[in-house]
Amino acid sequence: MNPPEPQTDASAPAPGPVAAVGAGPGDAGLLTLRGAQVLAEADVVFGLREPGPEMAKHREALLAHCKEGAEFVPAEECGGADADAEAVRRARQGARVARLYSGDPVFGCRADQLAEACSAAGVEFELVPGLSSVTAVPAFAGVPMMPKGTGEVRVVNGKDEAVDWERLAAELSGRADASLAVMFPDAPEGGRPAGPGFDRLCKALVAGGHPGTTPVAVTRMGGTSEQTTVVSTLSRLVADLKAFDAKGHHATAPALFMMGPGVARQSELSWYESRPLFGWRVLVPRTKEQAASLSDQLRDYGAVPEEVPTISVEPPRTPQQMERAVRGLVTGRYQWVAFTSVNAVKAVREKFEEYGLDARAFAGVKVAAVGEQTAERLREFGIQPDLAPPPDRQSGAGLVEVWPPYDAELDPIERVLLPRADIATETLSAGLADLGWEVDDVTAYRTVRAAPPPAPVREAIKGGAFDAVLFTSSSTVRNLVGIAGKPHNTTVIAVIGPETAKTAEEYGLRVDVVAPKTSVSALAEALSEYGARQRAEALEAGKPALKPSQKRRGRRRKTL
């Protein structure tokens, strides 16, 4: 018999649906399109439990899919059956509810209990599949679980106390065509229910007939920047894990144990942990808006970027200069406009939009741009730059080198508009004047030192918790040191060009990486090449490829 339908109040809102959403393990990019759609429609989202700070960033990335105003309920506030009951209660109040699960909601999780609670309450529910750790983590580790010739993958939940490990080992003994994946194989910690422990698991498999030389692998924190994979054998695994952890690797859960023919190919197929900046915590002294493309590029190299603004961009104290400059552009006062920063483009564009103008007002005006990002922002505004410095000379001085001298017979107007920061150098303005041009040097925006970052970030900078710092200008060097202190002596210092390098050295910092050209993209690429060289040299010497933060000894950089 179907359960009786609950009594409803005619004036009450219709119950909203409840969705159990599989978020995949670790990487927020593993969320399915359907999962993202459900989050975008949800009024209330129940979070999943995060085992570490890296997973907190995972949660933040997932919640970016939610609509503005959606309520988030942390997993710590209610879990298990309490969360199921609360989700049903919110749905019966008319809210659209989504509950997040690590991996797949019905594979190693308990979304079936949420579905049962919804069914009993007459609430519509949906199970949104997600990538399970059983399939996703081996892919991140480079371990094919069903390579050619393998016909079976045995998956075991290590938390199930009813598992007969000795019997399992005997059933798999001699099976060269089978793989084994054990979820939650860890021994209990602090009373937390977990698996049999690696020692018991390995001994059971050996006792069941597997040679001690059988290749096995353990991947922990799979799909995150803290992922580690240890490849060993049944007889050596426990000792190898202890030796590995003694080198400073602290993330031990969640873990996946893998055994089978594919383990032997891990060194050949490893791609995730082999990226040049894998796991590096990189400080980017810019706002999130300014650092978006740079941070994405760093993530592609395996890094974990953290944006810490060192300057705050504010409007000029008085608007008259910019107002006259805009009128001059419209009335044909200028032959050229030179943009030396993204912020200058933004300031002019905002002023244009304030007056109801667009890129058509630049008709007949030539435009110069310093920097790839500046040129890209101009193109987004609908303006194609006419002049730029050489790729290896992206600076005001580089622009002067290619700027044509004023010719009264060829140039109908001798005036150049230069919208820039209040603290910009005079190099470009003076250089154009030497070429015969009249320059309207206009303050388009002011730069002021940002507020100090939170205390944990300041301590991380001074204590060596960051693996690298990217300095994109001399002002970022001065301001970061001013608001947070000097980076630790083990932190890699990467700078965008010679002038920034000079400033860093004046502040007593050892410069490790200088971008070959003045662009943030080239800076990120140069850092990745540095990381790749460091990794290759360590592996060639038979040493572990440690991150810079794992080499710190508590010393600070010496000041000059």
N, C-alpha and C positions, 0 to 999 in steps of 0.2 A: 504494500500500500504506500501511496505517496503521503508524506507528512502533511498534516492539516495546514492550510494557509493561515498565517498570523492575522489577527484582527487589525484593521487599519482605520485610522481617523480620516474621514473624507477630506478634512481641511489640511491634512499633513502633506508635505511635498512627496512626489514619487521618489522611491529609493533610487539612488545613483548606482552605477555599476562599480564593481571591485575587480581590479586586475592584479594578478601576481606576475611581476615583471622580472624576468631573468636578466641580470646586468652583466653576466659574464665574469670571469675571474680577473681582477686587477686592472686591466686597461679599459678605460671608459669608452674607447673606440670600438669595443666589442659589443656594445649595446646594439640591438637590432633596430631596423627602421621602424618596425611596429612598436618596439619598446619606446623609442623616442616619441612616436606619435601619441602613445598612451600618456606619457609623462607630460607632454605639451597640453593635454586636455584635462589633466587631473586637477582637482581642487585641493586634495590632501594627499601627501606623499609620505609613506612610512619608510624610513631609512633602513639600511642594512648595517650590520656590525662590522666595524673596521678594526683590524688587528694592529694597525700602526699608523704613524703620521702620513705615510705615503698613501694609505687608503683613504685618509681624510681628504686628500686632493682628488682622489678618485670620486668620492662622494660629491665634491664641489663641481667636478666636470659633469657628472650625471645630472645634477640639479640645474645646470645651465639649460637643459632642455625644457624645464618647467616654465609655465606661463607666469607672468608677473602677478604677485598676490597669492600664489599657491602656498598653502601651509605645509611646513615640513615638520614631521614628528621623528626625532632621533630614536634610533633603536634602543638607546639606553633608557628611555623613558618607559617603554613597555616592550616586552619581547614575548615570543612564543604565543601561547593561547591568549594572553592579555592583548597582544597586538591584533590578533585575529578578531577578538571581541570588539576592540576599539574601532577597527576598520569597518566591521559590520554596523556598529552604532553610527559612525559618521555617514555611511552609505544610506542608512535608513532616514537620516536627516536631510537627504537629498544631494549629498556631495558625491562627486566622482572621485573614487579612491584608487590609488596605486600603491602597492607594497613591493619594495625592491628585495631581491634575493641574489646572493652571490652565485655565479654560475647559472645553472638551469633550475627553475623553481621546483621541478618535480624529480630532479636527479641529485640526490644527496641533500636536498632541502625538504621542507615540510609544507609546501604550498598546498598539498592535498588537504591538510587540516583547515586551511583558510577556505578552500572550496567547499568543504563539508559544512563549515559554519555559515557560509553564505547560502548554501542550498537549504539548510534548516531554517534560515530566517527569511527565505523567499527573496533573496537579493541576487541579481544577475552577476555572474562572475566570468572572468576570462583568465586563462593560463597562457601567458606570453612566453614562448620558449626563449632560452638563452643559451649561450655556449657553455657547456660544462667544462670544469677543470680537467676532466678525464680526456677530453679531446683537445682543448685549447692549450693547456700547460705543456703537454708533450710537443706541440707545434712550436711554442715559444722556446722550448729547450732544445729543439732539433732532434727529437727522438721519434721516428715513425713507429707507431704501435702496431700497424698492420702492413708491414712491407711485403713485397712479393714472396710468396711461399708461406705466409702466416695466415692461418685460417680462423684463429680465435683470439679474442682479447678477454681475459677474465678480469672483471672489475669487482673489487672488494671494499666495503666500507669498514675501515679499521676501527671505527667506534662501536661496531656491533660486537657485543661481548659473546654472542653465540657462535662466532666464527671458530671453526676447528682448524687452526693453522697447520697442524701436522697433517691432517687429512687433505687439506688443500694442496700442501706441498707434494704429497704422494700422488695426487691426481695429475699434477702438472709435471711430475718427474719424467724425464725423457721426451718431453714434448718440445721438439725444436720448432714446431709450427705454431706455438702459442705464446702470447705475451700476457704479463700480469701487471695490473695497475692497482695500487693500494691507496685509497683516499684516507687521509688522517692517520698516517702510520705512527705518529709520535707517541711517546710514552706520556702518561698523565703528568701535568705540572700544576702544583698548587691545588690539587683536588679537582682540576678540570678533567672531565671525561675525554679520553682520547684513545689512540690505537695501542697496539701491542708493544710498541717500542721497536727500534731498528734491531737491537740485539736479539730479542726473541724472534722477530720475523726472519732474520737471516739464519739463525740457528735452526729454526723450524724448516726452512727451505733446504738447508744442507742435510738435515736429518731425513728429509723426505726423498733424498736421492739426487739433489742438484749439486754439482761440483762446487767447491769453494771458489773456483776461478770464474764462475758464471758472472758475466757483466751485469751490473745494475746501476741505476742512476736515481738520485733524489733531487728534485727541484723544489725549492722553497720560495714563497712569495711570488709564485708564477704570474707572469704578465705585468709585473710592476718594475719600477726602476731598482728595486731591491732584490730582484730575482737572483738566485744563485743555483747553480747546478753542479753537483758533485758526482762524477762518474767513477765507479770503483768495482769491486767484486764482492760477492757474498761474504767472503772471509775477511775482507779489509774495510768494509763500508763503515763500521762503527769507528774504527781508528782514524779513517780518513776524514770523517765528519768532525771528529774532535780536533784534528790537526787543522782543518779548514777554519773552524770557528775560532781557534786560537789566534788566527791571523787578523782578527778584528771583524769578522762577519757575524753580526748579532741576530739577524732576522732568521728565525728557525721555524716559523709556522705562518700560514698553513703549508703543508708539504704534500708531495705526491711521490710515491715510490714506484719505480718502473723497472721491469725485468722482461727481457725478450730479445730477439735478434736485432731489433732496431737500435738498441742501446749502443751497439758497436759502431754505429754511424754518427754518434752525437758530435764528435769533433769535426766531422766532415760537414754536417748540416747545421751546426750551431750558427745562428745569425743574430739573435736578439742580444745576447750577452757579449757578442763580438763587436758591436758597434763602437766607434772610436771614443765616444765620451759616455759609455754606458754607466749609468748610476751617478755620474758627476753632478753634484749640486752646484749650479752656476748662478752667481749673483749678477743680475742685469740692472744697472743703476738707471732705470727709466720707468715711466709709468706703464701700466698694462697696455694702454692704448698705443703708446709709442713703441712698445716692445713686442707687439703682437707677431709681426713677421719674423723678428729675430728669435723670439721664444719658440715659435713653430719650427724654425730651422734647427735650433739646438735640440729640440725633442726628436727630430729625425735622426740626429747623431747619437741619441740615447741619453741625453742629459736631462736634468730636472731643473729648468730655469725658475728663478725666483726674482720677481721684479721688486726693486726697492727704489722709489723715486728719490733723487737727490736734489732736483730743482722743481720749482713750481712756476708754471707759466701764467702770467697775469697780464691784463690789458695795460696799455700805457696809462700814465697818470692823467694825462689830458688827451682827449680824442681829436683835437683840432688838426694835428699833423696828418693823421691818417685820413681824415675827412677831406683835407685839401689834396692829398695824394690821389684819392679816388676820383675827385672832380677833375684832376689833371689828366688822369687816364681817359676819362670819358671825353674830355674836350681836346685831346690831342697834344697835350703838353710834353709827352715823353716819346722818345725814339726807342728806348730800351727799358725793360724792367729786369732786375737781377734778383733771383731768389737764392738764398744761401742756406735755407733750412726748411724742414717740414713745417715748423711753427710759423714761419713767415708766410708760407702758402696758406696755411689755415687762417691766420689773422686777416689776410687780404680777402680770402674767400668769404669769411664771416661778415666782413664789412660790406662786401658786394651784396650778399644776400640780405643784409639789413636794409639796403637801399633798393632792393628788388632788381638787382643787376645779375648778369651771368657772364660766362666766358666771352660772349659776343662783344663785350666792352673792350676786349683786348685786340679787336680788329685793327690792323695797321701797326701794332706795337710788336717789336721783337722781344723775345723772352729768353733769358739765360738762367741756367740752373746748376747749382753745385750739389753733387751727390745723387746717387741712384734713387734714394727714397724721395728726395725733393722732386726729381723729374717725374716719378711715378704719381706723386700727389697732384702735380700739375696736369698730368694726363687724365687723372680721375676728374679733374675740374673741367676737362675739355680743351686743354691747352697743350700743344706739342712744343717743347723747348726748341729754340733755334740754335742755341750755343751751349756747350758744356766743356769743362776742362778735360784733359786726357784722363783715362781711367786711373792712372797711377798718380794723378795730381789733382784729386778732388778737394780743392780748397780755394779760398779767395785768391791766393797768389797764382794758383794754376789757371783760374779763370782769366786773370789779367794777361797771362802769357798768350792766350788765344784771342783776346778781345781786339777787334780792329780799331785803329786810331781814328779819331774824328776827322772827317774830310768835309769841309764846308761845301764843296761842289756836289758831293754824292749824298751827304746826310742832310735831309731837310730840317731836322731838329737835333740840337746838340745835347739834350738833357736826358739823364738816366735816373730812374727811380730805384732806390735801394732800400726796401723794407727789411728791417732786421731787428735783432735783439738790442736792448739798451747797453749790453756789455760787450758787444761784438768789437773785434779789432778794426783798425783803420786801414788794413792792408788793401782791401778791394777798393775802397773809396779813394785812397791816395793813388793807387795804381791807375784807376780810370781818369782821375784828374791829370795825371802825367801824360795820358794819351790824348788829352785835349777835350775831354767830356766834362760837362757840368753835372754834378751829382746832387740829387735831393736825398740826403741820408735821413730816413724817416724811422723813428722808433715804432715798430709794429707791435712789439710785445716786450714785457719785462720778465726777466728771470730772477727769481729769488730762491734762496736756499730752502729746501723742503724741511718739514719737521722731522726730528730723529725717528728712525724706525723703532718698533717695539724692542724691549730689553732682550728677549731671546734672540732676535736677529742681530743685535749689536754684539752680543756675546758670541754668536756663531761666527761673525766676521772676525772678531779679535782672537777667538779661540781656535780657528782653523777648521770649523765645520763645513765651510764652503771649499769646494775643490778649485774653483776658478772665479775670477771677477773680470767682467768685460767693461773696459772704460771706453766710452764713445766720444769723449771730448776732454779737454783739460779741466773744464768746470766740473765734470762728474768726479774727477780725481779729488779736486779741492773740496767739493761739497761732501763726498762720501766720508773722507777723512774727518771733516769738520763735524758731521752729525753722528758718525758711528765709530770712528777710530780707524787705525790702520789694519789692513788684512794681515793675517798670520803669515809667518815666513814660509810655510809650506804651500800656501795658496798660490795657484798659477795666476799671474797678472798678464792679461791680454789687452792690448791697446789698439786704437784705430789708425794711428799714424805717428810720425816722428814728433810732432808737437806735443801730442798727448803723452808719448813716451818720455819726453824731456820733463814734463810736469810731474809724472809719476816718480821719476828718478830724483827730482828735487825734493819730493816728500819721503825719500828713503825707501822706495819700493823697487824691488828687482823686477825688471820687465822681462817676461819669458817669451811673449808672442807679440809681434807687430804685424798688423794686416798689410798685405802687399799693395793694397789700394784703399783709399779712404771710403769704405762703405761697410755698413754693419754686416751685410751678407759675407763680404770677404773676411771680416773679423771672425765670424762664427766658423767659417771654413778653415781659417788658419788655426783656430783653437782645436778643431777636430783633427787636423793633420798633426798637430803637436801631440794630442792624446793618442793617436794611432802610432806615432813613433815611440812614445813612451811604452805603450803596451807591447809593441814588437820587440823592443830592446829587452824588456823584462822577460818575455817568454823565451827569447833567444838565449838569455843568460840562465834559463832554468828557474827563474824566480816568479812569484805570483804577480799578476798585473794589478797592483794595488792602486787605489785612487789616491790623489794627493792628500786628502783628509785622513787617510789611514796611515800616513807617514809622519803625522805631526808629533812633535816631542815636547810641546809646551813652550817653545821659544817663540818670541816675537821677532819681526823683522827689525834689523838694526837701522837706526836713523842716522842720517848723514850729519 
